[in-house]
Amino acid sequence: LTPLRQEIAERFISHFSKQFRLSKRPEGCTHCFNLRAPKVPVRLFKGAESVAGQIFFGAGKALTDLEELTERTRQAREVPPEVNLGASYHHDVVIGALQHLALYWRTNPPGRSSERRLVTGRITVVPGFGDAMQALDPSTSDELDFSQDKPAESWLVVNVSDGGYGAIIPPQKSDWIRVGTLIGMQSEHSSRWAIGLIRRIAYDEHNQRHVGIQTLSRTAIPVRVLRAGTTNSSFNVSLTPQAAILLSTAPDAKGEVAMILREGLFSVRDGMEMTIGGKSYLLRPVRLIEGGEDFDWAAFRVSQKKP
């Protein structure tokens, strides 16, 4: 989860905590830890048995109540008054945090979609939407920059899967690293840039930082979009072009394409007109997949604009 959704999730966990299940037996539980061996909790495996000092826990009744609260929040488009989140948050962000909790509180949460493979190599990394956009298309830079101090960094890759990378960050660099940070990535074996998100950060016994990177797409196409309003089912296009990153060359099975926009640009009420390869396309908003400090990751339905 991004830091914002972590904050929201902690508030919901606090709200439901009295309904969680703690037991000396594994039935009805999903995780366990041992009081005699203080390590992080682990997910239960089939056939797990109780041993001295071991405590089992799970969401228990909280899962049902969480799902009911999610539906109430979705219908009302606001969190019920009995839940204190400490602040007001965008409806889509709250629903996203609730759905994430429900997914991982179940007895059969999603597993890793592909196996990690141990490798050794390097990737070049640039931080944030602006630098990723400039790496893809230098013409998007807002100003001239003749300095030699570029934001690109070289990270050591230690494992790879179909979904991303595990990497070690040089100790003297990367003060900007946080969970949920958007990055541009370029493998040492490729001239193309990909787009990823920092999902995990951990330190080893040598105080080296290890990061888990989710690859959003190995296709990253710089495009220009125009904000549009949807009035009478037609697009009323604005006049200010914005840089964006298209994450696919064709719609998926649902007829959707994903795109990275500057933070705050996506709206479920407003469509976009995208220009690429001399052709214009209409993008109808579907949903905000995830929002970050400087980006919106969103899904659209696309159709070619008639001349």
C-alpha positions in Angstrom: 0.0 0.0 0.0 1.0 3.6 -0.5 1.8 5.6 2.7 -1.6 7.3 2.4 -3.5 4.0 2.1 -1.3 2.6 4.9 -2.6 5.4 7.2 -6.2 4.6 6.2 -5.7 0.9 6.6 -4.3 1.4 10.1 -7.4 3.3 11.1 -9.7 0.6 9.8 -7.6 -2.1 11.6 -8.0 -0.1 14.8 -11.8 0.1 14.3 -12.2 -3.6 13.8 -9.4 -4.9 16.1 -11.8 -6.1 18.9 -13.3 -8.6 16.4 -10.0 -10.2 15.4 -9.5 -13.8 16.4 -6.5 -14.8 18.7 -6.2 -18.5 19.5 -3.8 -21.3 20.6 -5.3 -23.4 17.8 -5.0 -22.7 14.0 -8.7 -23.2 13.2 -10.3 -20.0 11.8 -6.9 -18.2 11.7 -4.6 -17.2 8.8 -1.3 -16.2 10.6 0.8 -17.1 13.6 3.8 -15.9 15.6 5.7 -17.4 18.5 6.2 -15.6 21.7 9.4 -17.6 22.4 11.0 -16.6 19.1 10.2 -13.0 18.4 10.0 -12.8 14.6 7.5 -11.3 12.2 4.2 -13.1 11.8 3.9 -15.7 9.0 1.0 -17.0 7.1 -0.3 -20.4 8.1 0.6 -23.4 5.9 -1.5 -26.5 5.5 -1.2 -28.9 8.4 0.2 -26.3 10.8 0.1 -27.5 14.4 0.3 -25.7 17.7 3.7 -25.6 19.6 4.7 -24.1 22.8 4.4 -20.3 22.7 2.7 -20.1 19.4 -0.3 -17.8 18.9 -2.6 -18.0 15.9 -4.7 -15.1 14.7 -7.0 -14.0 11.8 -9.6 -11.4 10.9 -12.4 -13.5 12.4 -15.8 -11.7 12.3 -14.1 -8.5 11.3 -13.9 -9.7 7.6 -17.7 -9.8 7.3 -18.1 -6.4 8.9 -15.4 -5.0 6.7 -17.2 -6.2 3.6 -20.4 -4.7 4.8 -18.7 -1.4 5.6 -17.1 -1.4 2.1 -20.6 -1.7 0.5 -22.0 1.1 2.7 -19.1 3.3 1.9 -19.4 2.6 -1.8 -23.1 3.4 -1.9 -23.0 6.5 0.3 -19.7 7.7 -1.3 -18.5 8.5 2.2 -17.3 6.7 5.3 -20.0 6.0 8.0 -19.8 8.5 10.9 -18.9 5.8 13.5 -15.5 5.2 11.7 -12.8 7.7 12.6 -10.2 8.0 9.9 -8.6 11.1 11.4 -9.1 13.1 8.2 -11.2 13.3 5.0 -9.9 11.2 2.0 -11.0 10.8 -1.6 -13.7 8.1 -2.0 -11.6 6.0 -4.4 -8.6 6.0 -2.1 -10.7 4.8 0.9 -12.4 2.1 -1.2 -9.0 0.9 -2.5 -7.7 0.5 1.1 -10.9 -1.4 2.1 -10.6 -3.8 -0.9 -7.0 -4.4 -0.2 -7.7 -5.4 3.5 -10.6 -7.6 2.4 -8.4 -9.4 -0.1 -5.7 -10.2 2.3 -7.8 -10.9 5.4 -9.4 -13.9 3.6 -8.3 -17.5 4.2 -7.1 -17.7 0.5 -5.3 -14.4 -0.3 -3.6 -14.0 -3.6 -0.2 -15.6 -3.9 2.8 -14.5 -6.0 1.8 -14.5 -9.7 5.2 -15.7 -10.8 8.3 -17.2 -9.3 11.4 -15.1 -8.4 14.5 -16.0 -10.3 17.9 -15.1 -8.8 19.9 -13.0 -11.2 22.7 -10.4 -11.0 22.5 -7.3 -13.1 21.8 -3.6 -13.0 19.0 -1.2 -13.8 19.1 2.5 -14.3 16.4 4.3 -12.3 14.9 7.8 -12.3 12.5 9.0 -9.6 9.0 10.3 -10.1 6.7 11.2 -12.9 8.6 14.2 -14.2 12.0 12.5 -14.5 10.4 9.3 -15.9 8.6 11.4 -18.5 11.8 13.3 -19.4 13.7 10.0 -19.8 11.0 8.9 -22.3 10.8 12.2 -24.1 13.4 14.9 -23.3 11.2 17.5 -25.0 8.8 17.4 -22.1 11.4 19.2 -19.8 10.1 22.6 -18.7 13.5 24.2 -18.7 17.0 23.9 -20.0 19.4 21.8 -17.7 23.1 21.8 -18.5 24.2 20.3 -15.2 26.0 17.0 -14.9 24.1 16.0 -11.8 21.4 13.9 -13.3 18.8 12.0 -11.1 19.5 8.6 -12.7 20.9 6.0 -10.4 22.2 2.5 -10.9 20.7 -0.2 -8.7 21.9 -3.8 -8.3 19.2 -6.3 -9.3 19.2 -9.5 -7.2 16.1 -11.2 -8.4 13.5 -10.8 -11.1 10.0 -12.1 -11.8 7.3 -11.5 -14.5 5.9 -8.9 -12.1 9.0 -6.9 -11.2 12.4 -6.8 -9.5 14.2 -7.1 -6.2 17.1 -4.7 -6.0 19.7 -3.3 -3.6 20.1 0.5 -3.5 23.5 2.2 -3.1 23.8 3.4 0.4 24.9 7.0 -0.4 21.9 7.6 -2.8 18.2 7.5 -3.1 17.0 9.7 -0.2 13.7 10.1 -2.1 12.8 6.4 -1.8 9.4 5.7 -0.3 6.7 3.0 -0.7 4.5 4.1 -3.5 7.1 6.1 -5.4 6.8 6.0 -9.2 10.1 5.2 -11.1 11.3 4.9 -14.6 13.5 1.8 -15.2 15.9 0.8 -17.9 17.6 -2.6 -18.0 21.3 -2.8 -18.9 20.3 -5.1 -21.7 17.6 -2.8 -23.2 17.3 0.7 -24.6 13.7 0.9 -23.6 12.3 2.4 -20.4 9.7 0.7 -18.3 7.5 2.1 -15.5 7.4 0.7 -11.9 6.3 1.4 -8.4 8.3 0.9 -5.2 6.3 -1.6 -3.1 8.6 -2.8 -0.3 11.6 -1.5 1.5 13.7 -3.5 3.9 17.2 -3.4 5.5 19.5 -6.4 5.8 22.1 -7.2 8.5 24.6 -5.0 6.7 22.1 -2.0 6.7 21.7 -2.2 3.0 18.4 -1.2 1.6 16.5 -3.8 -0.4 13.4 -2.7 -2.5 10.7 -4.6 -4.2 9.6 -3.1 -7.5 6.3 -3.8 -9.2 6.6 -3.3 -13.0 3.4 -1.6 -14.2 4.4 -2.0 -17.8 7.4 -2.8 -20.0 5.7 -0.6 -22.6 6.0 3.1 -21.8 4.9 5.5 -24.6 5.1 9.2 -24.1 1.9 10.9 -25.3 0.1 14.2 -25.1 -3.4 14.5 -23.7 -6.0 17.2 -23.5 -8.4 17.4 -20.6 -12.0 17.2 -21.7 -15.4 17.6 -20.2 -18.2 15.2 -21.0 -21.3 17.2 -21.9 -24.3 15.6 -23.7 -22.1 12.5 -24.3 -19.6 14.5 -26.4 -16.2 15.7 -25.5 -15.6 19.4 -24.9 -11.8 19.4 -25.2 -9.7 21.9 -23.3 -6.7 23.7 -24.8 -3.8 22.8 -22.5 -1.8 19.7 -23.6 -0.3 17.6 -20.8 2.4 15.0 -20.9 1.4 11.4 -20.0 2.7 7.8 -20.3 0.6 5.2 -22.1 1.2 1.7 -20.7 0.1 -0.4 -23.6 -0.1 -0.5 -27.4 -3.6 -2.0 -27.5 -6.7 -2.3 -25.2 -6.9 -5.3 -23.0 -9.7 -7.9 -22.9 -11.9 -5.4 -21.2 -11.3 -2.8 -23.9 -9.2 -0.7 -21.5 -5.8 1.0 -21.6 -3.8 2.2 -18.6 -2.1 5.5 -18.4 0.1 7.5 -16.0 -0.9 11.2 -15.6 0.3 14.0 -13.5 -1.2 13.9 -10.0 -4.7 15.4 -9.9 -5.3 15.3 -13.7 -7.6 12.2 -13.6 -11.3 12.7 -13.1 -14.1 10.2 -13.5 -16.3 13.0 -15.0 -13.8 14.2 -17.6 -12.4 12.4 -20.6 -9.2 12.9 -22.5 -8.1 13.4 -26.0 -4.8 11.6 -26.7 -2.6 12.4 -29.7 -0.1 9.8 -30.9 1.4 9.0 -34.2 -0.5 11.8 -35.9 -3.8 10.3 -34.8 -6.3 11.4 -32.1 -8.1 9.1 -29.7 -10.9 9.7 -27.2 -10.3 8.3 -23.7 -13.3 7.8 -21.5 -12.4 7.5 -17.8 -13.1 4.1 -16.1 -11.4 4.3 -12.7 -8.4 5.5 -10.8 -6.2 2.4 -10.2 -3.9 4.2 -7.8 -2.8 7.7 -6.9 0.6 8.8 -5.7 2.4 11.9 -4.6 3.0 13.1 -8.2 1.0 10.8 -10.4 -2.4 9.2 -11.2 -2.5 5.7 -12.6 -5.8 5.4 -14.3 -7.8 3.2 -16.7 -9.6 4.4 -19.8 -11.7 3.1 -22.7 -10.3 4.3 -25.9 -11.8 5.0 -29.4 -10.2 6.6 -32.4 -11.5 10.1 -33.1 -13.1 10.6 -36.4 -11.4 13.2 -38.7 
